[in-house]
Amino acid sequence: MKSDLYVEAGKRIRLIREKKQYTREYVALKADISSKFLYEIEHGLKGFSADNLYKISRVRHMQSSSE
């Protein structure tokens, strides 16, 4: 398990994705990452770069802060 920062960020990414009713596959495709990697991010199993966080957040204007 990665640091609490990655775990909390992953939870937030998943919460926003589900709120917007986006599939994991859709977000992964648009962010140019694998759906497996996005799963691992959302469950705090893998860390990620700022570049990957930026690509995920750009998918249809997903926000990383409260909406």
Buried (B, 14 or more C-beta within 10 A) or exposed (E): EBEEEBBEBBBBBBEBBEEBEBEBEBBBBBBEBEBEBBBBBBBBBBBBEEEBBEBBBEBEEBEEEEE
